[in-house]
Amino acid sequence: MENAHSFPGLYPIIIFARNDPVFYSHLHAALMYEQDGAPFTIIERESSKKNFISFRIELFVESAGVALEREEFLAGLDGILMML
């Protein structure tokens, strides 16, 4: 991981979920809590039939260990269908 990303720095994660407006609110609140003031961005993109939505998330993390902790945290959220 450290060969592919520079730390500290931005770490990208992509999440796929059903198109549910409540999910974004939960995702945003969870990231606000977990990042504890560290910056992040979320970019949404609906599927062509609007059944699913992808979220490209960029988290500022201090190390590869923190990046892995964030991945594990996000994987535990209800509603996630797949994570890259």
Kinemage of the C-alpha trace (Angstrom):
@kinemage 1
@onewidth
@group {chain A} dominant
@subgroup {mainchain}
@vectorlist {calphas} color= white
{ca met a 1} P 0.000 0.000 0.000
{ca glu a 2} L 2.797 2.427 0.806
{ca asn a 3} L 4.245 1.881 -2.683
{ca ala a 4} L 0.976 2.973 -4.295
{ca his a 5} L 0.076 5.879 -1.966
{ca ser a 6} L 1.958 8.677 -0.251
{ca phe a 7} L 1.309 9.085 3.465
{ca pro a 8} L 0.247 11.350 4.979
{ca gly a 9} L -2.117 12.117 2.134
{ca leu a 10} L -5.390 11.393 0.401
{ca tyr a 11} L -6.587 7.801 0.239
{ca pro a 12} L -9.409 6.855 -2.176
{ca ile a 13} L -12.179 4.360 -1.408
{ca ile a 14} L -15.155 3.556 -3.651
{ca ile a 15} L -18.402 2.282 -2.161
{ca phe a 16} L -21.445 0.919 -4.001
{ca ala a 17} L -24.886 0.975 -2.357
{ca arg a 18} L -28.557 0.957 -3.264
{ca asn a 19} L -29.839 4.378 -4.241
{ca asp a 20} L -31.173 5.461 -0.857
{ca pro a 21} L -31.020 9.140 0.172
{ca val a 22} L -30.717 8.173 3.846
{ca phe a 23} L -27.524 6.205 3.162
{ca tyr a 24} L -25.604 9.359 2.171
{ca ser a 25} L -26.538 10.982 5.479
{ca his a 26} L -25.339 7.939 7.419
{ca leu a 27} L -22.135 7.741 5.383
{ca his a 28} L -21.376 11.436 5.857
{ca ala a 29} L -22.068 11.314 9.612
{ca ala a 30} L -19.908 8.190 9.998
{ca leu a 31} L -17.010 9.842 8.164
{ca met a 32} L -17.332 13.044 10.202
{ca tyr a 33} L -17.041 10.939 13.346
{ca glu a 34} L -14.258 8.636 12.143
{ca gln a 35} L -12.122 11.341 10.502
{ca asp a 36} L -12.329 13.460 13.675
{ca gly a 37} L -11.707 16.733 11.840
{ca ala a 38} L -9.421 15.376 9.105
{ca pro a 39} L -10.657 16.392 5.639
{ca phe a 40} L -12.570 14.118 3.287
{ca thr a 41} L -14.670 14.393 0.129
{ca ile a 42} L -17.567 12.314 -1.170
{ca ile a 43} L -18.564 12.297 -4.840
{ca glu a 44} L -21.831 10.542 -5.737
{ca arg a 45} L -22.674 8.941 -9.066
{ca glu a 46} L -25.949 7.179 -9.898
{ca ser a 47} L -26.100 4.086 -12.076
{ca ser a 48} L -27.786 4.435 -15.465
{ca lys a 49} L -31.051 2.902 -14.155
{ca lys a 50} L -30.714 4.828 -10.877
{ca asn a 51} L -31.001 1.649 -8.779
{ca phe a 52} L -27.494 1.944 -7.346
{ca ile a 53} L -25.115 4.712 -6.446
{ca ser a 54} L -21.349 4.836 -6.150
{ca phe a 55} L -19.506 7.039 -3.699
{ca arg a 56} L -15.917 7.992 -4.424
{ca ile a 57} L -14.464 8.949 -1.078
{ca glu a 58} L -11.091 10.578 -0.538
{ca leu a 59} L -9.888 10.559 3.049
{ca phe a 60} L -6.884 12.383 4.402
{ca val a 61} L -4.990 9.807 6.475
{ca glu a 62} L -1.677 9.900 8.294
{ca ser a 63} L -0.495 6.361 7.484
{ca ala a 64} L -1.271 3.079 5.739
{ca gly a 65} L -2.450 1.722 9.092
{ca val a 66} L -5.020 4.497 9.434
{ca ala a 67} L -6.167 3.898 5.832
{ca leu a 68} L -6.778 0.225 6.647
{ca glu a 69} L -8.659 1.191 9.818
{ca arg a 70} L -10.909 3.503 7.779
{ca glu a 71} L -11.586 0.749 5.229
{ca glu a 72} L -12.543 -1.658 8.009
{ca phe a 73} L -14.793 0.946 9.625
{ca leu a 74} L -16.585 1.731 6.353
{ca ala a 75} L -17.001 -1.956 5.480
{ca gly a 76} L -19.050 -2.324 8.657
{ca leu a 77} L -21.679 0.248 7.653
{ca asp a 78} L -25.146 -1.078 6.847
{ca gly a 79} L -26.172 -0.723 3.215
{ca ile a 80} L -22.835 -1.199 1.498
{ca leu a 81} L -23.019 -3.694 -1.354
{ca met a 82} L -19.379 -3.543 -2.454
{ca met a 83} L -16.257 -1.601 -1.613
{ca leu a 84} L -13.086 -1.059 -3.657
